């Protein structure tokens, strides 16, 4: 591992410019994606925070999310009201109710997607609700649910000073280039004593789960939190921490390890400095767990140019396509069930629905990712009588 100055981005917590390089990551992105395909996974030498030193600007991230219609799908994390998400929404409401009467509060959900959480609150008697999202399509969807909604970002909220009682930042902070601006904007719009609910994926907790070692490193997620770093982020901006909780969210994508916390707006700094804390060793250990035996098999397939299908165009697969021999394989087609992804291309090659696999021969190979998708993918291949080779990464 190398130490040195950052290339593009200061530490978003403490502003430090000296880091340790943990790994250089690169992705095979969808065509016309405005983000850089390369980034450095680094650990701040001053506070230990782990983040992507990416050259992509906030404007390029806004452009990326503006074209990302995935947030209008019916998958978890997009504002749906399925069983898993409803359970998660209920836990957030219960946590907030311990500190403030939510039903009489003005609540703003930032990065609300289709407004699922606020729809849940409305069903439980809450009335003063506002959804804020970058995507106009998500804003319109929330309005059709009877939720007041406006376009905006965490760094620039469409709200007056001291005008709301609660701000929800659920799975938002990991996406934001300028964390300082987002927290300062949250402070601006909250009334004195107002509350913030923040929830983020936890790389610290996630290291304890047995799954694909590169699964956690999505190119959308540019900040990687521990509990201490989440608390320090807000305490260094005049918030006091009222409660923290570690949770494992189970949905269609498997287990998502999370940290959540509730903060209160105060007049004074609770902490002048971000306290040093690092999960460096855990992350290095995670990166070292790559399945080399499986990659040797993929290298042989690439060398022999055996025709294959790549099924499941997640950020995880896009990372593997760049950093393993998968990208050199003789790819017949990319495959994904997402209708949004079926409108995209990679290096000019369209992404097809799983129905294209009905055309596969007994000499073809299908490569797809680890659980939780593998069981359903194997089941589908059995249904269509696929007689080739299926490889789970």
N, C-alpha and C positions, 0 to 999 in steps of 0.2 A: 504494500500500500504506500502511496506517495502523499507527502504533505506539501502544501504550497498555497499560493493565492488563488482565489476563485477566478473564474473566467468571465462570468456574466452577472451573477446574482449574489448580493450580500446575504449573510445569514438572516432569515426573515424574523428571527426572534431577537437577537442581540446586535445585529448590524455588523458583526465581525467579518473580516475578509480572508482569514486564514482557516483552511480546512484540511481534512484528510480525505483523500480520494479512496472510496470503498470499492467502486466498480464503475467502469464506463459502460453505459447501456445504449443500445440502439434498437430501433423498431422499423418494421416494414409497414408504413402507414397507408391508409386508403389514399387513392389519388385525390389531389386537390385539397388535402389536409394542410392547413396553414402552419402547423406546428413543426418545429425542428425534429427530425427523427433521432437525434443524438442528444444525450444528456449525461451529466456526471452525478452519480450518487455519492454524496459527500457527508461528512460529519464535521460540524463546527468545532474548531479547536478550543473555543472559549466556553460555549455552553453545552456542547455535545449534541445539539439538535441535528437530525438527519433530514436532508432535503435534496432536491434536484437542482443542481446548478445548470439551468437551461437557458439558452439564448432566446427562447420564445418570449415575446413581450406580452404584457397584459392585453394589448389590442389583438394580438394573434390568438390568444386564448379566447377572447370574446368572439372573434370570428369563428373559431373552431366550435364553440358551444352554440353559436348562432346557426350552424349547419347541422348540429347533432340532433336529429329527430328521434334518437333513441329515447329521449325523455318523454316522448309522447306514446311510448309502447305500454304494454300491460305488465311489464316485469317489475319486480320489487325495486324500490328506490326511485320510482318515477311518480309517486303520488297515487298509487293504486290503493284500494281498500280490501285487499285479500286478507286471509286469516293471519298470515305472518305479520304483515304491516299493521293490521288493526291491533294485534297484541303489542307491537312495538309502540304504537301511538298511545295505547292505554298506559304503558309503563312511563312514558314521558309525562303524560297528564298527572299521574299519581305522584311522580317526583316533584313536579312544580307545585301541586296542591299543598305539599308540606310547608311551602314557604309563602304562598300567595294565592288568593282566591282567583283562579284562572277565569271563571265564568263572568266575573265583573271587570276583567282586565282587558286593555287593548293589546292584542297579540299580533305580532308581525312575524311571518315565516319567510326568511330570506333564502332564496334558492329553493323555492317551494315546489318546483316542477308543476304537476297538475293540481296541486292543492289538496292532496289526500289528507295530510295531518289536520289542516284547518277544517276540512269537511267533517272529519271525526270530531273535532272540538264543537263544531256547529251542532252536530247530532246530540252532543252532551250539554247543550244549553248555552254555549259561548256565542256572543253576538258581535263583539267589536274585533273583527278579524281582517287582516290584510295579507294577501299573498304577494310576494315580490319575486320576479324571475326575469332572467335575461331574455328568454325566448318569448316572443309575442304569442306564439301558438299555445304555450303553457298558460300564459296570462288569460287568453280567451277561454281555455278549457276550464280554468278555475272560476271564471265568471259564469260559465254555463252551470256550474255547480252551486251558484248563488253566493260565491265568495267575492268580496271586493278584491281587486287585483291590479297591480301596476308593474310595468317593466322597470327594471333597475338592477343594480349589482350591489354586492356587499360593500364595495368601496365607495359607492355613490347611491345612497338610498333616497327614494322620492318622498321624503318625510321632513317635517319641520323639526327644529330643535325641541328636545324635552317633550315629545308628543306621544310616546308609547310606554306601556308598562312592562312588556316582555318582548324580547327578540329571540327567535329560534334560529340557531345556526346548526342544523343537523346535516352532517356529511357535506359541508360546504368548505370549511377552512382548509382541508387538504388540497383543494383545487386552486387556491388563491395565491397569486404571485406576491402581492403586497399585503401581508398579514397585518402590519402596523396600521395601514390605512383602513382596513376592514374593522379592526377593533376600535379605532378612534371614531369611525363613523357610527358604530353601534353605541358607543358612549354618548355621542352627540344627540342621537334621537331618543334615548331613554330618559324618562323622568328620574328625578332624584330617588334613589332606592329601587330603581327598576331592575328587572332580572334578565339574565341571559341564560338560555339553555344551549350548551355546545356539545355536539357529539361528533367524534372523528374515528376513523379506523385506527386501531392501535397496533403498530408494528411490534412494540414491546410485548404485548399479549399474544399477537399473532405468531410470534416466533415459537410459542409453545405448542402450536397445532402442527400435526403431521400432514402436510400437503405439499404440492409442488413448490419447490423453493423459490421460483421466480414469480409465483402467482400474485404476490403482493405488489409488484412493481408495475402498476398501470401508468401510462404516460400522462393520464389526466391528474394523477395524484403526485403533486410535486412537493408536499410537506408530509413528513412521517413522524407522528406524535407518540410520546410516552405520556403517562398521566402528569408527571412533573412538568413537562414542557407545555402541556395544555394549560395547566394552572399558572405557570410563570408568564405565559403570553398575556393573560388577562390581568394578573396581579401587577404586572409592570405598567398597566394602563388604567390604574385607579379603580379596579374591581376587587372585591373580596370574594373568596371562594366559600360557598355555603355547603356544598356537598359534591362528592365524586362517586362514580360508579363504574365498574368494569363489567362489560356484558358480552355475551356471544350471541349474535343474531343469526338464526338459521333461516335461510330462504332457499329459493331455487338455485342459487349460485353456491350453496354450501354454507360454511360457517364464516361469518365476518366478525373478527375480534374488534371490539370498540372500547373507547374510553368516553365517558360523558361527565359533565360537570355543570353545576348551577352557580352563577356568579351574580353579585349584587353591585350596582353602581354606587360608588362612594366618592367622597371629596378628596381623599388622600391616597397616596401610594401605599399599597400593602407591602410591596417589595420593590426596592430600588434597582435591584440587579436580578437578571435571570440566573437562577442557581444552576451550577454545573451538574449535568446528569447525562449519562450516555448509555445507549443500548448497542454501541458499536460492536462489541464482541458477539452478541446474539445475532446481529445482522450478518457479520462476516461468517459465522457458523451456518446461517441459513443459506447464504450464497454458495457455500462449499458443498451443499448437499445435492448438487445437480446429479441426475441419474446418468452417469457416464456409460453404463452398459446399454441403456436404451438409445443413447446418442450414437453409439457405435453401429447399432442396427440402422439408424436413420442415415448415417454416413454411407453405409453399404448400398442402401436404396438410392441415394443420390449419385453415387459412383456408377451404379448399373443403369441409372436413368429409368428405373421401373415406373410405369405410369401410376400416379397416385392422386387421390383427392384429399384436400385439407379441409376438415369439417370443424367449424366453430371459430369464427374470426374475432375472437376476444383480443384484448390488449395483451394478454398472456401469450396467445398464439403469435401475435404480431411481433412480440419480443423474441420468441423462439425462432421465428422465421429469419430474423436478422442475425441472431447470435449462435445459431446451430446450423447444421447442414440441411435443415428443412428447406431453407430458401433456395438451395441448389437442386432440389428434387425436380423430377419431370411432372409438373403439376397439371393435371387435366382441368381441374376446376376447383375454385374455392366454394365452400358450402356453408350456409348459415340459415337458420329458420327465421331470423329477423327480417321482416319486410323492408325495414329501413336499410339494413346492410345489403340487401339484394339490389338496391339502387346504386351501390358503390362499385368501384373497381380497384384492383391492386395491380400496378404495372400494366394497366390496360385490360387485365383479365377480369371479366364480370364475376360477381358472387351469385351463386345459384341457390335455389331452395334444395332441401334434402331429396326432393323427387328425382333429381338428376342422378342419384346413386342407383336408381333402378336400371340405368344403362351400363353400370359397371360390370366388367367381366371377371372371371375367376382368377385372372392374372393381375388384376388391379389391387391397389392398396388404399385403404382409408386410414388416415391419421387424424386422431382427435384428442382433446385434452383430458385431464384427470377428472375424477369425481368433482362435482355431483352430476356431470353430464354423461359420463361413460355408460352407466346402466341403461339409460333411455336410448342412447345411440346404439348400443349393442342390440337392444330389443327391436329397434327399427330395422336394423340390418337383417335380423332374423325374420321379420315380417315380410320383407321384400325378397327374401331368398338369396341374399348376398353370399357368394361362395369364395370371394377373394380373401385377402388378409386385412384384419383390423388391428391397428396399433394404438394403444393408449399411452400418451406421454405422461 
